[in-house]
Amino acid sequence: MMNKKLSAAQQRIQLYNHVRGYFISQGSSLSAWSRERGVSLSYVSDVLKSGPTGEMSQQLLDDVKKAAGMI
């Protein structure tokens, strides 16, 4: 088996899947988490998959990672 390093894009997709899976395992969803905060799911997904582009998106990324028990 070959040990391959994940690309940045693959790491972001893995992050997205991890966060989504965490919420599902807790009986909730990323959609519900987003709705409770008044943020669109598509924006949260974009930040997770593409990375933050400014202070607000960095804060959102930190918040969702914290909610998912990652920080």
mmCIF file as gemmi writes it, N, C-alpha and C atoms, coordinates in Angstrom:
data_model
loop_
_atom_site.group_PDB
_atom_site.id
_atom_site.type_symbol
_atom_site.label_atom_id
_atom_site.label_alt_id
_atom_site.label_comp_id
_atom_site.label_asym_id
_atom_site.label_entity_id
_atom_site.label_seq_id
_atom_site.pdbx_PDB_ins_code
_atom_site.Cartn_x
_atom_site.Cartn_y
_atom_site.Cartn_z
_atom_site.occupancy
_atom_site.B_iso_or_equiv
_atom_site.pdbx_formal_charge
_atom_site.auth_seq_id
_atom_site.auth_asym_id
_atom_site.pdbx_PDB_model_num
ATOM 1 N N . MET Axp A 1 ? 0.837 -1.181 0 1 0 ? 1 A 1
ATOM 2 C CA . MET Axp A 1 ? 0 0 0 1 0 ? 1 A 1
ATOM 3 C C . MET Axp A 1 ? 0.88 1.241 0 1 0 ? 1 A 1
ATOM 4 N N . MET Axp A 2 ? 0.523 2.16 -0.851 1 0 ? 2 A 1
ATOM 5 C CA . MET Axp A 2 ? 1.313 3.373 -1 1 0 ? 2 A 1
ATOM 6 C C . MET Axp A 2 ? 0.812 4.441 -0.031 1 0 ? 2 A 1
ATOM 7 N N . ASN Axp A 3 ? 1.729 5.108 0.633 1 0 ? 3 A 1
ATOM 8 C CA . ASN Axp A 3 ? 1.365 6.176 1.565 1 0 ? 3 A 1
ATOM 9 C C . ASN Axp A 3 ? 1.405 7.494 0.809 1 0 ? 3 A 1
ATOM 10 N N . LYS Axp A 4 ? 0.229 8.016 0.462 1 0 ? 4 A 1
ATOM 11 C CA . LYS Axp A 4 ? 0.131 9.261 -0.288 1 0 ? 4 A 1
ATOM 12 C C . LYS Axp A 4 ? -0.263 10.41 0.623 1 0 ? 4 A 1
ATOM 13 N N . LYS Axp A 5 ? 0.363 11.532 0.399 1 0 ? 5 A 1
ATOM 14 C CA . LYS Axp A 5 ? -0.007 12.738 1.129 1 0 ? 5 A 1
ATOM 15 C C . LYS Axp A 5 ? -1.23 13.354 0.454 1 0 ? 5 A 1
ATOM 16 N N . LEU Axp A 6 ? -2.17 13.783 1.253 1 0 ? 6 A 1
ATOM 17 C CA . LEU Axp A 6 ? -3.385 14.387 0.719 1 0 ? 6 A 1
ATOM 18 C C . LEU Axp A 6 ? -3.111 15.804 0.231 1 0 ? 6 A 1
ATOM 19 N N . SER Axp A 7 ? -3.735 16.162 -0.879 1 0 ? 7 A 1
ATOM 20 C CA . SER Axp A 7 ? -3.627 17.529 -1.379 1 0 ? 7 A 1
ATOM 21 C C . SER Axp A 7 ? -4.441 18.444 -0.456 1 0 ? 7 A 1
ATOM 22 N N . ALA Axp A 8 ? -4.242 19.728 -0.61 1 0 ? 8 A 1
ATOM 23 C CA . ALA Axp A 8 ? -4.999 20.692 0.203 1 0 ? 8 A 1
ATOM 24 C C . ALA Axp A 8 ? -6.495 20.54 -0.047 1 0 ? 8 A 1
ATOM 25 N N . ALA Axp A 9 ? -6.878 20.321 -1.287 1 0 ? 9 A 1
ATOM 26 C CA . ALA Axp A 9 ? -8.294 20.156 -1.616 1 0 ? 9 A 1
ATOM 27 C C . ALA Axp A 9 ? -8.852 18.894 -0.957 1 0 ? 9 A 1
ATOM 28 N N . GLN Axp A 10 ? -8.088 17.823 -0.977 1 0 ? 10 A 1
ATOM 29 C CA . GLN Axp A 10 ? -8.532 16.585 -0.337 1 0 ? 10 A 1
ATOM 30 C C . GLN Axp A 10 ? -8.648 16.761 1.175 1 0 ? 10 A 1
ATOM 31 N N . GLN Axp A 11 ? -7.732 17.513 1.767 1 0 ? 11 A 1
ATOM 32 C CA . GLN Axp A 11 ? -7.786 17.776 3.199 1 0 ? 11 A 1
ATOM 33 C C . GLN Axp A 11 ? -9.035 18.573 3.552 1 0 ? 11 A 1
ATOM 34 N N . ARG Axp A 12 ? -9.413 19.525 2.703 1 0 ? 12 A 1
ATOM 35 C CA . ARG Axp A 12 ? -10.611 20.334 2.954 1 0 ? 12 A 1
ATOM 36 C C . ARG Axp A 12 ? -11.87 19.482 2.859 1 0 ? 12 A 1
ATOM 37 N N . ILE Axp A 13 ? -11.931 18.598 1.873 1 0 ? 13 A 1
ATOM 38 C CA . ILE Axp A 13 ? -13.086 17.705 1.74 1 0 ? 13 A 1
ATOM 39 C C . ILE Axp A 13 ? -13.152 16.772 2.946 1 0 ? 13 A 1
ATOM 40 N N . GLN Axp A 14 ? -12.002 16.299 3.391 1 0 ? 14 A 1
ATOM 41 C CA . GLN Axp A 14 ? -11.95 15.445 4.573 1 0 ? 14 A 1
ATOM 42 C C . GLN Axp A 14 ? -12.445 16.208 5.809 1 0 ? 14 A 1
ATOM 43 N N . LEU Axp A 15 ? -12.064 17.476 5.942 1 0 ? 15 A 1
ATOM 44 C CA . LEU Axp A 15 ? -12.533 18.318 7.042 1 0 ? 15 A 1
ATOM 45 C C . LEU Axp A 15 ? -14.054 18.46 6.986 1 0 ? 15 A 1
ATOM 46 N N . TYR Axp A 16 ? -14.568 18.762 5.798 1 0 ? 16 A 1
ATOM 47 C CA . TYR Axp A 16 ? -16.009 18.907 5.617 1 0 ? 16 A 1
ATOM 48 C C . TYR Axp A 16 ? -16.732 17.62 6.035 1 0 ? 16 A 1
ATOM 49 N N . ASN Axp A 17 ? -16.248 16.489 5.566 1 0 ? 17 A 1
ATOM 50 C CA . ASN Axp A 17 ? -16.877 15.211 5.891 1 0 ? 17 A 1
ATOM 51 C C . ASN Axp A 17 ? -16.783 14.9 7.383 1 0 ? 17 A 1
ATOM 52 N N . HIS Axp A 18 ? -15.668 15.24 8 1 0 ? 18 A 1
ATOM 53 C CA . HIS Axp A 18 ? -15.504 15.012 9.438 1 0 ? 18 A 1
ATOM 54 C C . HIS Axp A 18 ? -16.51 15.85 10.233 1 0 ? 18 A 1
ATOM 55 N N . VAL Axp A 19 ? -16.607 17.119 9.905 1 0 ? 19 A 1
ATOM 56 C CA . VAL Axp A 19 ? -17.529 18.019 10.614 1 0 ? 19 A 1
ATOM 57 C C . VAL Axp A 19 ? -18.969 17.546 10.417 1 0 ? 19 A 1
ATOM 58 N N . ARG Axp A 20 ? -19.335 17.253 9.181 1 0 ? 20 A 1
ATOM 59 C CA . ARG Axp A 20 ? -20.685 16.763 8.895 1 0 ? 20 A 1
ATOM 60 C C . ARG Axp A 20 ? -20.977 15.486 9.663 1 0 ? 20 A 1
ATOM 61 N N . GLY Axp A 21 ? -20.024 14.56 9.651 1 0 ? 21 A 1
ATOM 62 C CA . GLY Axp A 21 ? -20.194 13.301 10.365 1 0 ? 21 A 1
ATOM 63 C C . GLY Axp A 21 ? -20.343 13.49 11.854 1 0 ? 21 A 1
ATOM 64 N N . TYR Axp A 22 ? -19.617 14.445 12.407 1 0 ? 22 A 1
ATOM 65 C CA . TYR Axp A 22 ? -19.723 14.713 13.842 1 0 ? 22 A 1
ATOM 66 C C . TYR Axp A 22 ? -21.141 15.129 14.197 1 0 ? 22 A 1
ATOM 67 N N . PHE Axp A 23 ? -21.684 16.093 13.453 1 0 ? 23 A 1
ATOM 68 C CA . PHE Axp A 23 ? -23.035 16.557 13.757 1 0 ? 23 A 1
ATOM 69 C C . PHE Axp A 23 ? -24.052 15.431 13.613 1 0 ? 23 A 1
ATOM 70 N N . ILE Axp A 24 ? -23.905 14.62 12.583 1 0 ? 24 A 1
ATOM 71 C CA . ILE Axp A 24 ? -24.812 13.493 12.387 1 0 ? 24 A 1
ATOM 72 C C . ILE Axp A 24 ? -24.71 12.514 13.547 1 0 ? 24 A 1
ATOM 73 N N . SER Axp A 25 ? -23.494 12.262 14.014 1 0 ? 25 A 1
ATOM 74 C CA . SER Axp A 25 ? -23.308 11.323 15.131 1 0 ? 25 A 1
ATOM 75 C C . SER Axp A 25 ? -23.926 11.84 16.426 1 0 ? 25 A 1
ATOM 76 N N . GLN Axp A 26 ? -24.136 13.154 16.482 1 0 ? 26 A 1
ATOM 77 C CA . GLN Axp A 26 ? -24.752 13.765 17.66 1 0 ? 26 A 1
ATOM 78 C C . GLN Axp A 26 ? -26.261 13.941 17.492 1 0 ? 26 A 1
ATOM 79 N N . GLY Axp A 27 ? -26.803 13.402 16.401 1 0 ? 27 A 1
ATOM 80 C CA . GLY Axp A 27 ? -28.235 13.504 16.154 1 0 ? 27 A 1
ATOM 81 C C . GLY Axp A 27 ? -28.658 14.857 15.606 1 0 ? 27 A 1
ATOM 82 N N . SER Axp A 28 ? -27.728 15.578 15.03 1 0 ? 28 A 1
ATOM 83 C CA . SER Axp A 28 ? -28.015 16.899 14.483 1 0 ? 28 A 1
ATOM 84 C C . SER Axp A 28 ? -27.519 16.929 13.045 1 0 ? 28 A 1
ATOM 85 N N . SER Axp A 29 ? -27.28 18.115 12.539 1 0 ? 29 A 1
ATOM 86 C CA . SER Axp A 29 ? -26.747 18.243 11.184 1 0 ? 29 A 1
ATOM 87 C C . SER Axp A 29 ? -26.006 19.565 11.048 1 0 ? 29 A 1
ATOM 88 N N . LEU Axp A 30 ? -25.153 19.614 10.06 1 0 ? 30 A 1
ATOM 89 C CA . LEU Axp A 30 ? -24.455 20.86 9.753 1 0 ? 30 A 1
ATOM 90 C C . LEU Axp A 30 ? -25.471 21.914 9.315 1 0 ? 30 A 1
ATOM 91 N N . SER Axp A 31 ? -26.508 21.47 8.637 1 0 ? 31 A 1
ATOM 92 C CA . SER Axp A 31 ? -27.575 22.373 8.217 1 0 ? 31 A 1
ATOM 93 C C . SER Axp A 31 ? -28.269 23.02 9.42 1 0 ? 31 A 1
ATOM 94 N N . ALA Axp A 32 ? -28.583 22.214 10.43 1 0 ? 32 A 1
ATOM 95 C CA . ALA Axp A 32 ? -29.229 22.744 11.639 1 0 ? 32 A 1
ATOM 96 C C . ALA Axp A 32 ? -28.297 23.711 12.362 1 0 ? 32 A 1
ATOM 97 N N . TRP Axp A 33 ? -27.016 23.361 12.468 1 0 ? 33 A 1
ATOM 98 C CA . TRP Axp A 33 ? -26.035 24.232 13.125 1 0 ? 33 A 1
ATOM 99 C C . TRP Axp A 33 ? -25.98 25.576 12.41 1 0 ? 33 A 1
ATOM 100 N N . SER Axp A 34 ? -25.965 25.539 11.073 1 0 ? 34 A 1
ATOM 101 C CA . SER Axp A 34 ? -25.912 26.767 10.278 1 0 ? 34 A 1
ATOM 102 C C . SER Axp A 34 ? -27.166 27.601 10.479 1 0 ? 34 A 1
ATOM 103 N N . ARG Axp A 35 ? -28.312 26.954 10.4 1 0 ? 35 A 1
ATOM 104 C CA . ARG Axp A 35 ? -29.597 27.644 10.542 1 0 ? 35 A 1
ATOM 105 C C . ARG Axp A 35 ? -29.711 28.317 11.906 1 0 ? 35 A 1
ATOM 106 N N . GLU Axp A 36 ? -29.247 27.635 12.966 1 0 ? 36 A 1
ATOM 107 C CA . GLU Axp A 36 ? -29.297 28.206 14.317 1 0 ? 36 A 1
ATOM 108 C C . GLU Axp A 36 ? -28.467 29.468 14.434 1 0 ? 36 A 1
ATOM 109 N N . ARG Axp A 37 ? -27.466 29.606 13.604 1 0 ? 37 A 1
ATOM 110 C CA . ARG Axp A 37 ? -26.59 30.777 13.649 1 0 ? 37 A 1
ATOM 111 C C . ARG Axp A 37 ? -26.924 31.811 12.586 1 0 ? 37 A 1
ATOM 112 N N . GLY Axp A 38 ? -27.957 31.537 11.789 1 0 ? 38 A 1
ATOM 113 C CA . GLY Axp A 38 ? -28.366 32.48 10.756 1 0 ? 38 A 1
ATOM 114 C C . GLY Axp A 38 ? -27.394 32.574 9.597 1 0 ? 38 A 1
ATOM 115 N N . VAL Axp A 39 ? -26.684 31.486 9.339 1 0 ? 39 A 1
ATOM 116 C CA . VAL Axp A 39 ? -25.706 31.448 8.255 1 0 ? 39 A 1
ATOM 117 C C . VAL Axp A 39 ? -26.165 30.385 7.262 1 0 ? 39 A 1
ATOM 118 N N . SER Axp A 40 ? -26.045 30.671 5.994 1 0 ? 40 A 1
ATOM 119 C CA . SER Axp A 40 ? -26.496 29.692 4.994 1 0 ? 40 A 1
ATOM 120 C C . SER Axp A 40 ? -25.566 28.475 4.998 1 0 ? 40 A 1
ATOM 121 N N . LEU Axp A 41 ? -26.17 27.328 4.778 1 0 ? 41 A 1
ATOM 122 C CA . LEU Axp A 41 ? -25.402 26.087 4.702 1 0 ? 41 A 1
ATOM 123 C C . LEU Axp A 41 ? -24.386 26.146 3.569 1 0 ? 41 A 1
ATOM 124 N N . SER Axp A 42 ? -24.759 26.764 2.459 1 0 ? 42 A 1
ATOM 125 C CA . SER Axp A 42 ? -23.827 26.832 1.331 1 0 ? 42 A 1
ATOM 126 C C . SER Axp A 42 ? -22.575 27.637 1.688 1 0 ? 42 A 1
ATOM 127 N N . TYR Axp A 43 ? -22.749 28.698 2.484 1 0 ? 43 A 1
ATOM 128 C CA . TYR Axp A 43 ? -21.588 29.5 2.903 1 0 ? 43 A 1
ATOM 129 C C . TYR Axp A 43 ? -20.691 28.689 3.847 1 0 ? 43 A 1
ATOM 130 N N . VAL Axp A 44 ? -21.291 28.007 4.803 1 0 ? 44 A 1
ATOM 131 C CA . VAL Axp A 44 ? -20.517 27.177 5.737 1 0 ? 44 A 1
ATOM 132 C C . VAL Axp A 44 ? -19.781 26.092 4.953 1 0 ? 44 A 1
ATOM 133 N N . SER Axp A 45 ? -20.463 25.461 4.028 1 0 ? 45 A 1
ATOM 134 C CA . SER Axp A 45 ? -19.837 24.414 3.211 1 0 ? 45 A 1
ATOM 135 C C . SER Axp A 45 ? -18.678 24.976 2.398 1 0 ? 45 A 1
ATOM 136 N N . ASP Axp A 46 ? -18.862 26.152 1.801 1 0 ? 46 A 1
ATOM 137 C CA . ASP Axp A 46 ? -17.79 26.778 1.023 1 0 ? 46 A 1
ATOM 138 C C . ASP Axp A 46 ? -16.571 27.073 1.89 1 0 ? 46 A 1
ATOM 139 N N . VAL Axp A 47 ? -16.805 27.586 3.089 1 0 ? 47 A 1
ATOM 140 C CA . VAL Axp A 47 ? -15.681 27.888 3.99 1 0 ? 47 A 1
ATOM 141 C C . VAL Axp A 47 ? -14.946 26.602 4.366 1 0 ? 47 A 1
ATOM 142 N N . LEU Axp A 48 ? -15.692 25.546 4.646 1 0 ? 48 A 1
ATOM 143 C CA . LEU Axp A 48 ? -15.06 24.275 4.997 1 0 ? 48 A 1
ATOM 144 C C . LEU Axp A 48 ? -14.295 23.675 3.822 1 0 ? 48 A 1
ATOM 145 N N . LYS Axp A 49 ? -14.872 23.747 2.645 1 0 ? 49 A 1
ATOM 146 C CA . LYS Axp A 49 ? -14.27 23.104 1.473 1 0 ? 49 A 1
ATOM 147 C C . LYS Axp A 49 ? -13.195 23.94 0.793 1 0 ? 49 A 1
ATOM 148 N N . SER Axp A 50 ? -13.308 25.271 0.881 1 0 ? 50 A 1
ATOM 149 C CA . SER Axp A 50 ? -12.382 26.143 0.16 1 0 ? 50 A 1
ATOM 150 C C . SER Axp A 50 ? -11.42 26.895 1.066 1 0 ? 50 A 1
ATOM 151 N N . GLY Axp A 51 ? -11.763 26.977 2.336 1 0 ? 51 A 1
ATOM 152 C CA . GLY Axp A 51 ? -10.92 27.716 3.269 1 0 ? 51 A 1
ATOM 153 C C . GLY Axp A 51 ? -11.41 29.131 3.445 1 0 ? 51 A 1
ATOM 154 N N . PRO Axp A 52 ? -11.043 29.745 4.55 1 0 ? 52 A 1
ATOM 155 C CA . PRO Axp A 52 ? -11.48 31.107 4.838 1 0 ? 52 A 1
ATOM 156 C C . PRO Axp A 52 ? -10.783 32.118 3.933 1 0 ? 52 A 1
ATOM 157 N N . THR Axp A 53 ? -11.498 33.197 3.63 1 0 ? 53 A 1
ATOM 158 C CA . THR Axp A 53 ? -10.918 34.248 2.79 1 0 ? 53 A 1
ATOM 159 C C . THR Axp A 53 ? -10.782 35.572 3.53 1 0 ? 53 A 1
ATOM 160 N N . GLY Axp A 54 ? -11.261 35.628 4.76 1 0 ? 54 A 1
ATOM 161 C CA . GLY Axp A 54 ? -11.183 36.848 5.545 1 0 ? 54 A 1
ATOM 162 C C . GLY Axp A 54 ? -11.437 36.552 7.008 1 0 ? 54 A 1
ATOM 163 N N . GLU Axp A 55 ? -11.518 37.609 7.786 1 0 ? 55 A 1
ATOM 164 C CA . GLU Axp A 55 ? -11.692 37.453 9.237 1 0 ? 55 A 1
ATOM 165 C C . GLU Axp A 55 ? -13.005 36.777 9.609 1 0 ? 55 A 1
ATOM 166 N N . MET Axp A 56 ? -14.095 37.165 8.951 1 0 ? 56 A 1
ATOM 167 C CA . MET Axp A 56 ? -15.395 36.588 9.293 1 0 ? 56 A 1
ATOM 168 C C . MET Axp A 56 ? -15.458 35.104 8.94 1 0 ? 56 A 1
ATOM 169 N N . SER Axp A 57 ? -14.926 34.745 7.775 1 0 ? 57 A 1
ATOM 170 C CA . SER Axp A 57 ? -14.965 33.331 7.396 1 0 ? 57 A 1
ATOM 171 C C . SER Axp A 57 ? -14 32.519 8.259 1 0 ? 57 A 1
ATOM 172 N N . GLN Axp A 58 ? -12.896 33.135 8.704 1 0 ? 58 A 1
ATOM 173 C CA . GLN Axp A 58 ? -11.976 32.436 9.614 1 0 ? 58 A 1
ATOM 174 C C . GLN Axp A 58 ? -12.664 32.184 10.95 1 0 ? 58 A 1
ATOM 175 N N . GLN Axp A 59 ? -13.413 33.163 11.435 1 0 ? 59 A 1
ATOM 176 C CA . GLN Axp A 59 ? -14.148 33.003 12.686 1 0 ? 59 A 1
ATOM 177 C C . GLN Axp A 59 ? -15.202 31.909 12.553 1 0 ? 59 A 1
ATOM 178 N N . LEU Axp A 60 ? -15.894 31.898 11.417 1 0 ? 60 A 1
ATOM 179 C CA . LEU Axp A 60 ? -16.891 30.859 11.167 1 0 ? 60 A 1
ATOM 180 C C . LEU Axp A 60 ? -16.238 29.481 11.153 1 0 ? 60 A 1
ATOM 181 N N . LEU Axp A 61 ? -15.104 29.367 10.489 1 0 ? 61 A 1
ATOM 182 C CA . LEU Axp A 61 ? -14.378 28.089 10.453 1 0 ? 61 A 1
ATOM 183 C C . LEU Axp A 61 ? -13.984 27.657 11.857 1 0 ? 61 A 1
ATOM 184 N N . ASP Axp A 62 ? -13.458 28.583 12.652 1 0 ? 62 A 1
ATOM 185 C CA . ASP Axp A 62 ? -13.096 28.266 14.035 1 0 ? 62 A 1
ATOM 186 C C . ASP Axp A 62 ? -14.317 27.826 14.842 1 0 ? 62 A 1
ATOM 187 N N . ASP Axp A 63 ? -15.433 28.523 14.646 1 0 ? 63 A 1
ATOM 188 C CA . ASP Axp A 63 ? -16.663 28.19 15.396 1 0 ? 63 A 1
ATOM 189 C C . ASP Axp A 63 ? -17.178 26.795 15.05 1 0 ? 63 A 1
ATOM 190 N N . VAL Axp A 64 ? -17.2 26.471 13.764 1 0 ? 64 A 1
ATOM 191 C CA . VAL Axp A 64 ? -17.72 25.16 13.363 1 0 ? 64 A 1
ATOM 192 C C . VAL Axp A 64 ? -16.771 24.043 13.803 1 0 ? 64 A 1
ATOM 193 N N . LYS Axp A 65 ? -15.469 24.292 13.743 1 0 ? 65 A 1
ATOM 194 C CA . LYS Axp A 65 ? -14.509 23.282 14.201 1 0 ? 65 A 1
ATOM 195 C C . LYS Axp A 65 ? -14.627 23.078 15.714 1 0 ? 65 A 1
ATOM 196 N N . LYS Axp A 66 ? -14.841 24.16 16.438 1 0 ? 66 A 1
ATOM 197 C CA . LYS Axp A 66 ? -15.031 24.059 17.887 1 0 ? 66 A 1
ATOM 198 C C . LYS Axp A 66 ? -16.305 23.275 18.203 1 0 ? 66 A 1
ATOM 199 N N . ALA Axp A 67 ? -17.374 23.584 17.482 1 0 ? 67 A 1
ATOM 200 C CA . ALA Axp A 67 ? -18.638 22.882 17.699 1 0 ? 67 A 1
ATOM 201 C C . ALA Axp A 67 ? -18.509 21.388 17.392 1 0 ? 67 A 1
ATOM 202 N N . ALA Axp A 68 ? -17.606 21.053 16.479 1 0 ? 68 A 1
ATOM 203 C CA . ALA Axp A 68 ? -17.386 19.659 16.091 1 0 ? 68 A 1
ATOM 204 C C . ALA Axp A 68 ? -16.306 18.996 16.957 1 0 ? 68 A 1
ATOM 205 N N . GLY Axp A 69 ? -15.853 19.679 18.001 1 0 ? 69 A 1
ATOM 206 C CA . GLY Axp A 69 ? -14.888 19.108 18.923 1 0 ? 69 A 1
ATOM 207 C C . GLY Axp A 69 ? -13.47 19.009 18.388 1 0 ? 69 A 1
ATOM 208 N N . MET Axp A 70 ? -13.145 19.823 17.401 1 0 ? 70 A 1
ATOM 209 C CA . MET Axp A 70 ? -11.826 19.759 16.787 1 0 ? 70 A 1
ATOM 210 C C . MET Axp A 70 ? -10.829 20.72 17.402 1 0 ? 70 A 1
ATOM 211 N N . ILE Axp A 71 ? -11.319 21.766 18.083 1 0 ? 71 A 1
ATOM 212 C CA . ILE Axp A 71 ? -10.425 22.701 18.774 1 0 ? 71 A 1
ATOM 213 C C . ILE Axp A 71 ? -11.02 23.057 20.111 1 0 ? 71 A 1
